[in-house]
Amino acid sequence: MLSKQLKDIARRLRPIFEQLLVQRAIVFGSLARGEATRRSDLDLIVVMDTDKRFLDRYDDLLLPVARNSRTRCGFVDLHTPGAGADRPSPFHRDGIA
C-alpha cells in the first residue's frame, strides 16, 4: 500500500508527467520502501519517449519535479524506451511504478 506522502507526491507530479509525455515514473529508495524520514529525498527513474538530449530532458523535469513534489530530489534518472529502464537493477528491486 502506498503511503500518504507518496500518494500526495504522485498526485502533484501527474500533470507534469502528462504534459511531458512521461511513459513511466518509478520511485525507489526510502520512499518506495516505506522508510522515509523528514530528511529523505525523492529518488525517481523517468521513462519518456523523446528525441531530446539527456540534459534537455533533465532540465525539463528537474525543476518542476522538485518544486511540485515539495521534497528534495536526490536523484532523477531519465531513460528513453529501450535504453535500459526495463532491465533489472537494484533501483527496481524496491521501486514503485
C-alpha positions as CSV (number, residue, x, y, z in Angstrom):
1,M,0.0,0.0,0.0
2,L,1.3,3.5,-0.9
3,S,2.0,5.9,1.9
4,K,0.0,9.1,2.1
5,Q,3.2,11.1,1.3
6,L,3.8,9.0,-1.8
7,K,0.2,9.4,-3.0
8,D,0.4,13.1,-2.5
9,I,3.6,13.4,-4.5
10,A,2.1,11.3,-7.3
11,R,-1.0,13.5,-7.4
12,R,1.1,16.6,-7.7
13,L,3.5,15.2,-10.3
14,R,0.9,13.6,-12.6
15,P,0.1,16.8,-14.5
16,I,3.8,17.4,-15.2
17,F,4.4,13.9,-16.4
18,E,1.3,14.0,-18.6
19,Q,2.5,17.3,-20.1
20,L,6.0,16.0,-20.8
21,L,4.6,12.6,-22.2
22,V,6.3,10.6,-19.5
23,Q,5.6,6.9,-20.1
24,R,6.6,5.6,-16.7
25,A,7.9,7.0,-13.4
26,I,9.4,4.7,-10.8
27,V,10.0,5.9,-7.2
28,F,12.8,3.9,-5.5
29,G,14.8,4.3,-2.3
30,S,13.4,5.0,1.2
31,L,10.1,6.5,0.0
32,A,9.3,3.3,-2.1
33,R,10.3,1.1,0.8
34,G,8.1,3.0,3.3
35,E,11.2,4.0,5.3
36,A,11.2,7.8,4.6
37,T,12.1,10.3,7.2
38,R,11.8,14.1,7.2
39,R,15.3,14.2,5.7
40,S,14.5,11.7,2.9
41,D,14.7,12.8,-0.7
42,L,12.7,11.7,-3.8
43,D,14.6,9.1,-5.9
44,L,13.0,8.8,-9.3
45,I,13.5,7.0,-12.6
46,V,11.6,8.5,-15.5
47,V,11.0,6.9,-18.9
48,M,9.9,9.3,-21.7
49,D,9.8,8.8,-25.5
50,T,11.6,11.8,-26.9
51,D,14.4,12.8,-29.2
52,K,15.6,15.5,-26.8
53,R,19.2,15.3,-25.5
54,F,19.6,13.9,-22.0
55,L,20.5,17.4,-20.5
56,D,17.4,18.9,-22.1
57,R,15.2,16.2,-20.7
58,Y,16.8,16.7,-17.3
59,D,16.2,20.4,-17.4
60,D,12.6,19.9,-18.5
61,L,11.9,17.7,-15.4
62,L,14.2,18.6,-12.6
63,L,12.8,22.0,-11.5
64,P,9.1,21.2,-12.0
65,V,9.6,17.8,-10.1
66,A,11.5,19.5,-7.3
67,R,9.0,22.4,-7.0
68,N,5.9,20.3,-7.1
69,S,6.9,17.2,-5.1
70,R,7.7,19.5,-2.1
71,T,10.6,17.3,-1.2
72,R,14.2,17.2,-2.1
73,C,15.0,15.4,-5.3
74,G,18.2,13.5,-4.7
75,F,18.2,11.6,-7.9
76,V,16.3,11.8,-11.2
77,D,17.4,9.3,-13.8
78,L,16.0,9.6,-17.3
79,H,15.6,6.9,-19.8
80,T,14.1,6.6,-23.3
81,P,12.3,3.3,-24.1
82,G,14.8,0.5,-24.8
83,A,17.6,2.4,-23.1
84,G,17.8,0.2,-20.0
85,A,14.9,1.2,-17.9
86,D,13.3,-2.2,-18.2
87,R,16.5,-4.2,-17.2
88,P,16.6,-5.4,-13.7
89,S,18.6,-3.2,-11.4
90,P,18.9,-2.6,-7.6
91,F,16.7,0.5,-8.1
92,H,13.9,-1.6,-9.5
93,R,14.0,-4.0,-6.6
94,D,12.2,-1.6,-4.3
95,G,10.8,0.7,-6.9
96,I,7.1,1.6,-7.2
97,A,6.0,2.4,-10.8
